[in-house]
Amino acid sequence: MAAFLARCGWGSVKPVPLAGDASFRRYYRLGGNGRRAVLMDAPPPQEDVAPYIAVSKLLRRLGFSAPEVFAEDRTQGFLLIEDFGDDTYTRLLDRGGDEPALYALAVDTLVELQRAVEARGPPNLPPYDGDRLLAEAALLVDWYAPAALGKPLCKARRDEYLDLWRLLLPQAALADQTLVLRDYHVDNLMLLPDREGVQGCGLLDFQDAVCGPPSYDLVSLLEDARRDIPAELCREMTDRYLAAFPTLDRTAFLK
């Protein structure tokens, strides 16, 4: 890490740890002499910075606010990226921020992102297919249940659970495919007041992006496990999204 920072011209700066995420990645803030940046430490082989770099470039090329990558060391897993500050949606809402306005900006950003992808065609990303969705559902029985119960679930219970998901997941499929950021929620959205329109919504934690149904990110935003969102606001934001796509099969989307 010290060698990487020295090569990037930050050798004399002490990195300040920032909050991590649900991964092996760690983040540090760098500052001084009127400049600032964030250091991402994504240790191989557990992490790979290549998807982050690729999706960041894609989002920025489409006109959205993903952090710019200033420098990289893919072998060691270090990135020097743009610092968006501290105003995550989570912190703003905890301080009494304008909830409807923040969610409206997030929905509008999602709409414009999906429109931009529609104009260019589906991105060259892994498909969000049944196998990937099933793997996510399996986290409950493979990780949470043993931790909560003190022992693994028996094979019969695990199979029963996954079989139920195999019945349900085809109903989540939609004909159209788009860029799915997968972690589109308040911890990964930032307000950038010095930018206009949807560029005022900063996007974080998108390295696991896939190509999948346009419903996924909206549900991530509005059916958030991290906070309770008023039912009326959920309805308003869903209607706001659907109004932007008048040809969308509303019944299939809501299902």
MARMAR-946679 format. One record per residue (C-alpha): residue in three letters; x, y, z. Coordinates in steps of 0.5 Angstrom, whole numbers, padded with zeros to 4 digits, always signed. Each point is the difference from the previous one (the first is absolute). Layout:
ALAXYZ
...
END
This chain:
MET+0000+0000+0000
ALA+0006+0005+0002
ALA+0003-0002-0007
PHE-0006+0002-0004
LEU-0002+0006+0004
ALA+0007+0002-0001
ARG+0000-0001-0008
CYS-0007+0004+0000
GLY+0003+0006+0003
TRP-0003-0001+0007
GLY+0006-0003+0004
SER+0000+0005+0005
VAL-0007-0001+0002
LYS-0003-0004+0005
PRO-0006-0004-0002
VAL-0006+0001+0005
PRO-0005-0006+0000
LEU-0007+0001-0002
ALA-0006-0005+0001
GLY+0001-0006-0004
ASP-0005-0005-0003
ALA-0003-0007-0001
SER+0007-0002-0003
PHE+0007-0001+0001
ARG+0001+0007-0003
ARG+0002+0006+0005
TYR+0000+0007-0002
TYR+0005+0006+0003
ARG-0001+0008-0001
LEU+0006+0003-0003
GLY+0001+0008+0001
GLY+0004+0006+0000
ASN+0003+0006-0004
GLY-0007+0001-0003
ARG-0001-0007-0003
ARG-0004-0006+0003
ALA-0001-0007-0003
VAL-0002-0007+0003
LEU+0004-0006+0000
MET-0003-0007-0001
ASP+0003-0006+0003
ALA-0003-0006-0004
PRO+0005-0006+0002
PRO+0001-0005-0005
PRO-0002-0006-0001
GLN-0007+0002+0004
GLU-0001+0006-0004
ASP+0001+0002-0007
VAL+0000+0008-0002
ALA-0001-0001-0007
PRO-0007+0000+0000
TYR+0000+0006+0004
ILE+0004+0004-0005
ALA-0004-0003-0006
VAL-0007+0002+0003
SER+0003+0007+0002
LYS+0002+0001-0007
LEU-0007-0002-0002
LEU-0004+0004+0004
ARG+0004+0006-0001
ARG+0000-0001-0007
LEU-0007+0000+0000
GLY+0000+0007+0004
PHE-0001-0002+0007
SER+0004+0001+0006
ALA+0004-0006+0002
PRO+0007+0002+0003
GLU+0005+0001-0005
VAL+0006-0005+0001
PHE+0007+0004+0000
ALA+0005-0006+0001
GLU-0001-0007+0001
ASP+0005-0006+0001
ARG-0004-0006-0002
THR+0005-0005+0003
GLN+0000+0002+0007
GLY-0008+0002+0000
PHE+0001+0008+0001
LEU-0004+0006-0003
LEU+0001+0007+0001
ILE-0007+0003-0001
GLU-0004+0006+0000
ASP-0003+0002+0007
PHE-0007+0002+0000
GLY+0000+0002+0007
ASP-0004-0002+0006
ASP-0008+0001-0002
THR-0002-0006-0001
TYR-0008-0001-0001
THR+0001-0004+0007
ARG+0003+0006+0004
LEU-0004+0005-0004
LEU-0007-0003+0002
ASP+0003-0002+0007
ARG+0001+0008+0001
GLY-0007+0001-0002
GLY+0001+0001-0008
ASP-0006+0001-0005
GLU-0002-0007-0001
PRO-0004+0001-0006
ALA+0005+0004-0003
LEU+0005-0005+0001
TYR-0004-0006-0003
ALA-0002+0004-0006
LEU+0007+0002-0002
ALA+0002-0008+0001
VAL-0006-0002-0004
ASP+0001+0005-0005
THR+0007-0002-0001
LEU-0002-0007+0000
VAL-0005+0002-0006
GLU+0006+0004-0004
LEU+0005-0006+0001
GLN-0005-0005-0003
ARG-0002+0004-0005
ALA+0007+0001-0002
VAL+0002-0007+0000
GLU-0007-0001-0004
ALA+0003+0005-0006
ARG+0007-0004+0000
GLY-0002-0007+0001
PRO+0001-0005+0006
PRO+0006+0001+0003
ASN+0006-0006+0000
LEU-0001-0002+0007
PRO-0002-0007+0003
PRO-0007-0002-0001
TYR-0004+0001+0007
ASP-0003-0007-0002
GLY-0004-0005+0005
ASP+0007-0003+0002
ARG+0003+0006+0003
LEU-0007+0002+0003
LEU+0000-0007+0003
ALA+0007+0001+0003
GLU-0002+0007+0003
ALA-0007-0004+0003
ALA+0005-0005+0003
LEU+0004+0005+0004
LEU-0006-0001+0005
VAL+0001-0008+0001
ASP+0007+0000-0001
TRP+0002+0006+0004
TYR-0005+0003+0005
ALA-0004-0006+0002
PRO+0006-0004+0003
ALA+0003+0006+0003
ALA-0007+0002+0003
LEU-0002-0008+0002
GLY+0007-0002+0002
LYS+0000-0006-0005
PRO-0001-0001-0008
LEU-0007-0001-0003
CYS-0001-0007-0002
LYS+0001-0001-0007
ALA-0008-0002+0000
ARG-0002+0007+0002
ARG+0006+0004-0004
ASP-0003-0004-0006
GLU-0007+0002+0002
TYR+0001+0007+0000
LEU+0004+0000-0006
ASP-0005-0003-0004
LEU-0005+0005+0002
TRP+0004+0005-0003
ARG+0001-0004-0006
LEU-0008+0001-0001
LEU+0000+0007+0002
LEU+0006+0003-0004
PRO-0003-0001-0007
GLN-0005+0005+0002
ALA+0005+0005+0001
ALA+0003+0000-0007
LEU-0002+0005-0005
ALA+0001+0001-0008
ASP+0004+0006+0001
GLN+0007+0000+0003
THR+0004+0006+0002
LEU+0006+0001+0004
VAL-0001-0002+0008
LEU+0004+0003+0005
ARG-0002-0005+0005
ASP+0001+0004+0006
TYR-0004+0006-0001
HIS-0002+0003+0007
VAL+0001+0006+0004
ASP+0007-0003+0003
ASN+0003+0001-0007
LEU-0003+0006-0003
MET+0003+0007+0001
LEU-0003+0007+0000
LEU+0005+0004-0005
PRO-0003+0007+0001
ASP+0005+0004-0005
ARG-0003-0005-0006
GLU-0006+0001-0003
GLY-0006-0005-0002
VAL+0002-0007+0001
GLN+0007+0001+0000
GLY-0002+0003+0007
CYS-0001-0007+0002
GLY+0007-0004+0002
LEU+0001-0007-0001
LEU+0004-0005+0004
ASP+0001-0007+0001
PHE-0002-0002-0008
GLN+0006-0005-0001
ASP-0005-0006+0000
ALA-0005+0003-0005
VAL-0003-0005-0005
CYS-0005+0000-0006
GLY-0007-0002+0003
PRO-0007+0002+0001
PRO-0001+0008+0001
SER-0005-0001+0006
TYR+0006-0003+0004
ASP+0003+0007+0002
LEU-0006+0003+0001
VAL-0002-0005+0005
SER+0007+0000+0003
LEU-0002+0008+0002
LEU-0007+0000+0002
GLU+0000-0007+0004
ASP+0006+0001+0004
ALA+0002-0004+0006
ARG+0004+0006+0002
ARG-0006+0005+0002
ASP-0007+0000+0000
ILE-0003+0004-0006
PRO-0007+0003+0000
ALA-0005-0004-0004
GLU-0003+0006-0003
LEU+0007+0002-0002
CYS+0002-0007-0003
ARG-0007+0001-0004
GLU+0002+0007-0003
MET+0007-0002-0002
THR-0002-0007-0003
ASP-0005+0005-0004
ARG+0005+0005-0002
TYR+0004-0006-0003
LEU-0005-0003-0003
ALA-0002+0007-0003
ALA+0006+0000-0004
PHE-0001-0006-0003
PRO-0007+0000-0003
THR+0001-0006-0005
LEU+0002-0004+0006
ASP-0004-0006+0002
ARG-0002+0003+0007
THR-0004-0007+0002
ALA+0006-0004-0001
PHE+0005+0005+0003
LEU-0004+0001+0006
LYS+0000-0008+0001
END
